[in-house]
Amino acid sequence: MPSMLLLCLVLLLFALMFGRWWHLLSEWVPPRLRTAAGLCFALLPLAMLGNFLLPQDQVVLRTVLAAVAALWMFGCSLFLPVWILWELSRIVKRVAAWRERRKGRLPVNVWRNPDLRYGRAALALLVFAGLAAFAYVECDWSHEVREYEFHTGKNPERPLRIAFFSDLHFDALYHPGRTERLVEEIEAFGPDVVLFGGDLADVDSALVSARGLGDAFARLRPPLGIWATTGNHEAYLPRRELMPAWAEKRGWTWLRDSTACLEGKLCVTGRLDPNVAAVEGLARAGIEGLRPAGADTLLPWIVLDHQPQLGQREAVEAGADLVLSGHTHDGQTFPWNLVVRLIYENPHGALVHGDGKHRGMAVTSSGFGRWGFPFRLGTSPEIVFVTLR
């Protein structure tokens, strides 16, 4: 129920925001162009459907439509806080105007001077372009490396080095160089095992292969392998059938509500995302049934669970030493990085759960990719390196 109320509130805010956006657009656009501008404005969201409706071989057109959709979505994301501040300023100005009238003076509103409307439009476009350029560089040409260390109390023969990344979200605008940088960072770290936390792609494998988005993964050969779990985007067609097979050809092994114990050094569990389970008519297995058994209980136990709210604390209580999640993107852009802190116990970073009997660390990554648009404001893409002792 709280989630539904929050969704209704967000939808209401967006409806009011779009009304204000159209009001501004009709003011800034010359009268003879308003009909055409209004039609374009109304049709912009349809560009989002390009990746799904066009044939797979239309790579260029799908890329153009994806760029249009990305700018539209980013504009919506930015305009929401601007609109809220705008409405607050209007309230302040109305109060000030009311006080001026009580004093017998006629208030002057310079901002609404019609002679300045095109200047205001140019200023707004300039600010948006600057923010978009900065957010694009921050998203697609930079990343952070988060390093954590945790003592499991299980005394492995030597420290175990784990590389974790999540939420790649390959799409028509994804640059192959990002995967190259990801693989270079992992190779420099020299992990024992590489783990992926779900949400591999938002397009089909034909486009991923045509763009060479994941070719660099073929170079990764960690001693204990590359293990992956499903995210909610693995549930969406046509990717549901194609992308896991694409990854398996590059050496990945998917864990779907299953546990693998690796050469007597550690155990890894991948939990099936509920969206995948629902699409396939399955029930998500309980964590107790996925625990290592016998002598393997003495090994460090890592759980991959894409959505952090579903079972980080539960997994630690069941005996997991490390729980790795993604999904949140840390909000991806302002102000959503603040909103996710109201929704999730651990929207980003590390928390230690448990008591004196058993303690485990839960890590939520902001993801190495992005969803919807190649922009980040107030958050950074990241790779997570964990050393277990």
Secondary structure as GFF3:
##gff-version 3
##sequence-region A 1 389
A	DSSP	alpha_helix	2	28	.	.	.	ID=ss1
A	DSSP	three_ten_helix	31	33	.	.	.	ID=ss2
A	DSSP	alpha_helix	34	43	.	.	.	ID=ss3
A	DSSP	three_ten_helix	44	49	.	.	.	ID=ss4
A	DSSP	alpha_helix	50	53	.	.	.	ID=ss5
A	DSSP	alpha_helix	59	102	.	.	.	ID=ss6
A	DSSP	three_ten_helix	110	112	.	.	.	ID=ss7
A	DSSP	three_ten_helix	114	116	.	.	.	ID=ss8
A	DSSP	alpha_helix	117	140	.	.	.	ID=ss9
A	DSSP	beta_strand	144	150	.	.	.	ID=ss10
A	DSSP	beta_strand	160	165	.	.	.	ID=ss11
A	DSSP	alpha_helix	176	189	.	.	.	ID=ss12
A	DSSP	beta_strand	193	196	.	.	.	ID=ss13
A	DSSP	alpha_helix	205	211	.	.	.	ID=ss14
A	DSSP	three_ten_helix	215	219	.	.	.	ID=ss15
A	DSSP	beta_strand	226	228	.	.	.	ID=ss16
A	DSSP	three_ten_helix	232	235	.	.	.	ID=ss17
A	DSSP	alpha_helix	239	248	.	.	.	ID=ss18
A	DSSP	beta_strand	252	254	.	.	.	ID=ss19
A	DSSP	beta_strand	258	262	.	.	.	ID=ss20
A	DSSP	beta_strand	266	270	.	.	.	ID=ss21
A	DSSP	alpha_helix	274	279	.	.	.	ID=ss22
A	DSSP	three_ten_helix	287	290	.	.	.	ID=ss23
A	DSSP	three_ten_helix	294	298	.	.	.	ID=ss24
A	DSSP	beta_strand	301	304	.	.	.	ID=ss25
A	DSSP	three_ten_helix	308	310	.	.	.	ID=ss26
A	DSSP	alpha_helix	312	317	.	.	.	ID=ss27
A	DSSP	beta_strand	322	325	.	.	.	ID=ss28
A	DSSP	three_ten_helix	329	331	.	.	.	ID=ss29
A	DSSP	alpha_helix	336	343	.	.	.	ID=ss30
A	DSSP	beta_strand	349	354	.	.	.	ID=ss31
A	DSSP	beta_strand	359	364	.	.	.	ID=ss32
A	DSSP	beta_strand	382	388	.	.	.	ID=ss33
###
